[in-house]
Structure formats: structure tokens, C-alpha cells
Amino acid sequence: MYQLEREMILNAPAQEVWDFLANPVNLNELTPPDLHFEILSRLPERMFNGLTIHYAIGIPLFGRHLWLTEIKHIKEGHSFVDEQRCGPYRFWYHYHAVESMTDDRTRMIDRVTYQLPFGLLGRLVHSVQVKKMLAGIFDYRSQKLTEIFS
């Protein structure tokens, strides 16, 4: 199992950040264009426990993959999880949290725990590419969220 965590401070009230994250369509804005991310599901304007989202993503060197995630463990205004049901990872558990700070600023935490398939080969691919690719995706997310809430 691997874990990647990012914490950022955003210049917006926690409710404003939460409202942005709670709209699943906004995931498009937070995904790097080179991944050719495409939501295939019809989405509500607000997430709910049990919401499944079907999408396609292009993974460099590995082609296009279908991915199905489920939104779970929503603590309204504070946190939620998206968990892979079917997709390129053997295991994917992505925790998102927003915490109110003073002066209308918000601490946002992204923590993903994941495992690749294919045993030893998966570990090799992780060290050569996936670890850097995910770091780049989460760096992009941080940059976009900072721009959105500047």
C-alpha cells in the first residue's frame, strides 16, 4: 500500500470550498488536461453517500481506462471519501477534508491510499512512473484550487 497526502491553505471560507468540492462536476477542473479525463455518468449538482461516478481517464504509457468510484462517508461541510469500485488500481481510497481556520481561510487535506495490481511488476511501475504521475496530479489540484480561491 502507498499513501500520498497533500495539505493546502486556501483563501476562502470553508463552506465555499466545501460547496465547490460537493459538486462532482468540478472534478473536471481539478484534473490535468493531459489525462483526457471524461465524466461518463450523469451527475447531480451535489454529491451524496452512495453516488457512483463512471469516467474515463488516459494514463500516459498505459492508455485509456474506465474508472468507477463511489462517494462515501460524507460528513457534511467537513469530509468525504471517493473509493474505487472498478478501475486501474487494485485499491483506491481518497479522503478529502476541509477545516475552517481564522480569517476566512481553509485548510484542505487530500489523502489517498492506494495499491497497484500485478504484485512485483506493479511495485516497479509505481517506483518508475505512478508515484511521480500521482504527485503531479495532486500538485496540479493544489495549483488549480489556489487559483480558484485566490
Long-range contacts (C-beta under 8 A, 24 or more apart in sequence): 1-91, 1-113, 1-114, 1-115, 2-113, 2-114, 2-115, 2-126, 2-131, 3-111, 3-112, 3-113, 3-114, 4-110, 4-111, 4-112, 4-114, 4-134, 4-135, 4-138, 5-109, 5-110, 5-111, 5-112, 6-109, 6-110, 6-111, 6-138, 6-139, 6-141, 6-142, 7-107, 7-108, 7-109, 7-110, 8-107, 8-108, 8-142, 8-145, 8-146, 9-101, 9-105, 9-106, 9-107, 9-108, 10-105, 10-106, 10-107, 10-108, 10-145, 10-146, 10-149, 11-104, 11-105, 11-149, 11-150, 12-104, 12-105, 12-106, 12-149, 13-100, 13-104, 13-106, 14-77, 14-98, 14-99, 14-100, 14-101, 14-106, 15-77, 16-106, 16-149, 17-98, 17-106, 17-108, 17-145, 17-149, 18-77, 18-78, 18-98, 20-148, 20-149, 21-80, 21-96, 21-98, 22-46, 22-47, 22-80, 23-47, 24-51, 24-53, 24-71, 27-53, 29-144, 29-148, 30-140, 30-141, 30-144, 30-145, 31-57, 31-137, 31-140, 31-141, 32-136, 32-137, 32-140, 34-58, 34-60, 35-59, 35-137, 36-64, 40-66, 47-71, 47-74, 47-80, 48-74, 49-73, 49-74, 52-85, 53-82, 57-88, 59-88, 59-133, 60-129, 60-133, 61-129, 62-88, 89-114, 89-115, 89-116, 89-117, 90-115, 90-116, 90-117, 90-122, 91-115, 106-149, 108-145, 110-138, 110-141, 112-138
